[in-house]
Amino acid sequence: MQTKWIYLSILPLLLIQCTRDDITTLDTQTPVIEGYLIAGAPLDSVRVTLSYSYARADTNLITLDDLPVRVYSGDRETMLIPIGSGYYQDTTFIIEATHSYNIEFEWNGDLVTAQTYVPEGKAASISQEEIAVQQIAAGSFPNPGSIDVDPVEVTWDNPEGDYYYVVIENTAEDPEYINERFAEFENGNGGPGRFRMISRPQITDFYAINAFRDLTQFGLHRVVIFRVNPEYAALYELLSTSTQNISQPPTNVENGLGIWTGISSDTVYLNVVKK
């Protein structure tokens, strides 16, 4: 599913982290929509659940799997196909940038609706495509001069003042660590996994990749720059500050809860090699 690139399915986390007193306002069997519309990708992973499930003692997720979920944009329209676990899709329906999209379905006599706009993607550039970093042997400490690597600048135009965030992911099949002490730790926990870093959404037009802050492995790294709408940034901001006193998370769904939002992206690559 395309949402593997989003990494931030944060609405369930917000609801789970509410206090018992606060979450009683959600204990109404309210439908919750999670839909991330990625420009150029198929509509393949819309999810509908119940807010009531988050207030139950067993916290088991209750999904809604047999709804007539309709999505439309202008004269384009589709009835999504349920595929289980609350997910709906139409892999032939490709999301287009600079278009608005509506979702709707009926639940308990109410029409649940949401609308979003998919922003246009902005081309990103990277100041250098390869950097050389000295490997740090296990049990040793790096020479201060060896960690003096200039930040790599990823830039894009943002005259609109929109929100962006960056995901950096190592594409290497068998990643090797810059600091071998990390490798020792990972080997005791099932072996090394691919490095992944996610920045927080900000109104910005650049991201500076610091080799010793943002990277832990050698290899070719995929750097994806996401342009997101304010409703997405609001959910992330609430999760990253305090969720202990909220009675209801931010939502752009009428007669329901959740997030229905448009996203666009561009990708650049950074190769990290041994010095």
N, C-alpha and C positions, 0 to 999 in steps of 0.2 A: 504494500500500500504506500501511496505517496507520502502519507503522514510520517513515515519513518524519518523524513527529513525535517520534520518540525520539532521533534524531541520534547516538546513542551506541552503535553496534554495536561494542563494544569488545573482545569476546572474540578476534576475529582479530588485533587489534593486540597483545593480550597475548601470544598465541602467537608471532607474528612477531618480537617484540622479545626473546624468550628467547635466551640464548646457545646456541651449537651444543651445548656439553656438557650444558646443562640440558635442552634439548629432546629429547634422546635418550630420555627417559622417556616422551615423547609419541609416539615413533615406533613405534606399535603398532597403527595403523589403528583407533584408537578413534573412535567416532562422536561428533560435536559438535553439540549442539542449540542453536539460537538462537530463542527464542520469547518475544515480548513481548505479553502479553494486556492489551488496553486496554479498560477498562469502557465499554460502550456501542458498541463497534466490532466489526466482523466478524473472525473468525479467518482472516486473509488472508495471513499472511507468516511461517510457521514454516520455518526453514531447517535442513537436516541436511547436514553435511560430515564430512570425515575429519581427525583431528588429524595423521595421517601426512603429509598434504599440506604442513603447515607445516614439516616437518623436511626436505623435499626441497630439493635445491640450486636447482631452478628455481622453487620456492615457488608453483607453480601449484596453485590450489585444486581439490581433488577433492570433488565433490558426490555425494550419494547420492539418486538420483532415482526409484527404483522400490520404495520401502519401503511396507509396510502400516502407516501411521502412524495410530494411534487416539487420539482425545482424548475424555475423558468427564468429566462433572460430575453427580453424583447419578444421576438416571435419563436424563440427556441424553448422547448419544453420537454421534460422527461418525467416519468414515474419511476422512482428508484426501486431497485430490486433488493429485497432483504436477503442477506447472506448469513445471518446468524450472529449471536452475541451482540445484538443491537445495531449492527452495521448495515448500511444500505449503500448501493452503488449503481452506476451506469458507466462502464468503462469506455463506451462509445461517445460519451458527452465530454468534450474537451473544453476546459476552462480557458477563456480568452481574457487577456489584459484589457483594461479600460472599459470593462462591461460591469453592469450591476446584476446581481443574482438574488433571487428570492427563493425561500423554502417555505412550504406550508403543509400542514396536515391537521386533521381533526382529532381532538382528544377530550373525552368526557364532555362533549357538546360545545367545546370552544375551538376556534380556529387558531392554531399555534403558527406564528409567522416570524420571519426574520429576513432582513435584507442587508446586503453588503456590496462593496465595490472592490473590484480587483485592480490594484494599482499597476501602472506600467512599470516594467522592469527597467532598471538603470544599469548600464554597462559599468563594470568595475575594472580597475587596473591595479597591478601590484608592482611595487618599486623594484623588486628583483625576484626571479623565479627559482633561485637556488642560493642556499647559505651553507657554509661549512662550520660545524660545531665540534669542539674537542670532546671526546667521550671521557666520562669520569669513571675510573675503575672503582669497583666495590672496595670499601674500606679506606679510600683516599679522599682527599679534599682538593678541589680544583684550584689551580693557580689563578689569582685574581685576573691576570691578563688573558687567560684562556676563555673567560666568560664575557669578554668585551665584544659582543656582537651587536652591530647596529640594528635597531628595530626595522622590520619590514613593513612598509606603509601600503595598506590597501585603501584605495580612494574611489569615490563616486560622486556624482553631482546630486545635490539635495537642496535646490532653491525653494522647494515646497515646504521644507521643515518637517519631513515625515520621519517616522521611526524606522530604524534599521537594527538588525543584530547579525552577528557573525557566528558561523559554525565551522570549526576546523576539525577535520577528521583524517587520520592516517589511512591510506589505501593499501599499505604493505600487508602481504599475506602473513608474513612471519616477522613482526616488528622487533627491532632491536632498540634497547633503551639508551638514551644519552647518558643517564646516570645508572650504572649497573646495580646500584643498591636498590633501585626500584624493581629491577628484574628479579632480584632475590626475593623480594616481598611478593611479587606476582607469582613466582614459581611455587610458592607455598599456598597459593589461592587459585589453583587451577591453570596456571600458566598465563602468559601475557595476552592482553586483549588489545585491540586497536585503540589508539589514543583518540579522544574526542573532547573538544572544548566548546562551550557555548557562552557567548557574551550576553549581556542583558540588553533589551531593546532601549535604544537611545535616539534622540534627535541629533544626528551627526552625519558627516560626509567622509569619515575615515575610520580606520581601525589600525592601530600599531601592534604588530605581532612581535612580542619580545620572546626571543628564543628560550630564555631560562625562566620565563613566567608562563608562557602559553604552550610550550612544546616539551614533550618528554621522550619522544622516540625519533629515530632516523626513518627516512622514507619519504615517498611522495605524498604530500598532504593536499587534500581537497579543501578549499576555502570557499564557503558558500555565503553570499551576502543576501540576507532576506530583507525585503521591504514590507512592512506590516502596517496594519491599521491601528488607530488608537485603542480600540476595544481589546486587541491582543496585548498591547503594551500595558493596559490597565490591569488585566488579570495577572500578568507577570509581576507588576509592581506590587500588587497586593500580596502575592505569595512571598515575595522577597523581603517584605517588611514585617507585617504582623497579621496573622489570620486568626488570632485567638479571640477577638472581640467582634467579629463580623456577624451580622444576622443574615446577610445575603450577599453573595459575591456579585461583581459587576456582570451585567448581561445585556445583550442587544436583541433578545428574543421576547416577543409579545405573547402573553398568556403562557409563558414558560420561562426557563432559565437556560443559560449556556452562552456559547460563542459561535457565531456564524460569520466568518471573516475571510477576506481575500488577501493573498500573499503573492509576491513575485520575487524572483531571485536571479542572481548571476553567479557564476563560478570562475574562480581563478585557481592556480595550482602553485604550491611551494614545495620544492624538493630540499630535504634536509640531509646533508651528507657529512661524513666524518672529515675532520680537519687533519 
